[in-house]
């Protein structure tokens, strides 16, 4: 997966002006900086060229079948003579364009314009999520799974919740799609798994003979993370919790994706 990402990076970089800079912005997101004056049309041309160059089959390792990667591009320009614009403004504009582009579909791009801030409230939600992550406003609740024939509890399902400062406790369907699009689902999901493991260990210490299982949901984005197995193993062994009785649930909608 890392090799495929590097291949995409090199292909995009090959069509940008000489001297352009690149960095790994997030887990599967690269940021490119073109240090020259570009109109919105020129920026659109570069974005389209990047997609046509990078959306071609690449082999994921030696001898592997070639697959065409899907891309989403958000772009924004700034005037170096504009003393009012800050780095934070530029990053916000790029993130707005990226969030909007993600909704419009794969292998497409959006160039930032002020109209995006006015017509797409999803970005403000995106920023709230970023702030909530920094403020540790996410938590877990545990829903018992009961055997209706015997009347006993056979499992606890970890339910992700957001303690919103204004709207109270929010369920995952209100925000999980935004976290997935921002790629924060990977580390937030691992945080949730670690909290579940901690509670599982406490429970088994109090009930050593119990066979109650603990389960947590995985999203498509998490399953696409090349490091998820290693990270789950690392967390599980860190707390010395037996893997028997630890379950992962994948929603039926993920099969369609």
PyMOL commands that set and color helices and strands:
alter all, ss='L'
color gray80, all
select helices_A, chain A and resi 2-15+40-54+87-104+114-119+122-134+172-174+176-181+185-206+220-223+228-238+252-256
alter helices_A, ss='H'
color red, helices_A
select strands_A, chain A and resi 21-26+29-33+57-59+66-68+72-75+108-111+138-146+153-164+168-171+213-218+246-250
alter strands_A, ss='S'
color yellow, strands_A
deselect
rebuild
show_as cartoon
